């Protein structure tokens, strides 16, 4: 019965999102797909998960209603007969950053991707020096993973690899602008994947994939010259490129899974899932990864809590900064695990809001997220500001990661957004100057 209810509510909300935002892809739809899908997979009970308690259901439902109310608050304050019509027939849009045909953003994208690749290679060189060889690094993957989480690996140049996530943002809008995927689209992913393999992590790859999809899909809304016309994009090119992206992510994640030695045999596994134990891609551990977080949240509520300080998860990077100066004790990068009945530790963004701010966080947090993203949505499509767009993308990343954690706990969320906001005015100025010089050269030749 719960599966039917989840499906119906999710589908109705997706349709509501289309009615409100005039586009199938929007933050209400994204929330329903991410959180609705998570709950649906959990309720399939392909693993012997514990039942969701009434209190957990109350918080899950309340957070969704609060998020929806945040959206409706902005809608209710707008003049629907005039300002709301943002996707209408209009003249071609030329943003300052693309006034030179995209040359400036193209070279910036290449430079940032190369910088990330350099950081990834440097990380591997440090590990090879520590363990002696690449095979030795792989054999000690669990040790590397734990040392990385505790910040115990010295010699790695910090923060440089985050340039890859800045590049991903520009790759999304550049690909949408060019209306086709190119080799430059994939270049930022190479450095990020190599870096994540070095740290035996998967969150960075998932972050990059979601960030790219958000940048691309949200930016292409702007490029529709006419609401009644389809956005023209090479279908063959798209199918090929999406296949490559998915293969990158699946193969890399599988390599990380193998390196960590993730178990595939769980007591009480359903017969159908048990048959996939030897499957490299679709396996019990993948199902666990995509469904267990609600169970962790459920178990967290019945425990004594995580014992975190005020805002520690949401603003973890600031706590880590304070810890460097000895102001506070350094928080653990990994959340407390719970047995559900298998050990896992990520429990959705709702758990972290509750741990950080109590019951108020479960209601106010989603409400503010829905309200701010909706305001940014209309603000961007009306004003066409790329700085507003960067906030729109990164706030949507909170929703994209909502089934796992509060994404703001990741340092590269803050640093990438900060660098993007600084870069945009510079790139717009460079693109304008480049365009003016081109015009001068043309006039001089005439």
Secondary structure, DSSP 8 states (H G I E B T S, - for coil): -HHHHHHHHHHHHHHHHHHHHSSSSSHHHHHHHHHHHHHHHHHH-SS------HHHHHHHHHHHHHHHHHHHHHHHTS-TTTTT--SS-------GGGTTTTHHHHHHHHHHHHHHHHHHHHHHHHHHHHHSSHHHHHHTHHHHHHHHHTT---S--SSGGGHHHHHHHHHHHHHHHHTS--HHHHHHHHHHHHHHHHHT-SHHHHHHHHHHHHHHHHHHHHT-S-TTS-----HHHHHHHHHHHHHHHHHHHHHHHHHHT-----TT--HHHHTTTT-SSS-HHHHHHHHTHHHHHHHHHTTT-----TTTTTTHHHHHHHHHTTSS----SS---EESSSEE---HHHHHHHHHHTHHHHHHHHHHHHHHHHHHHHHHHHH--HHHHHHHHHHHHHHHTTTT--GGGSHHHHHHHHHHHHHHHHHHHHHHHHHHHHHHHHHHH-
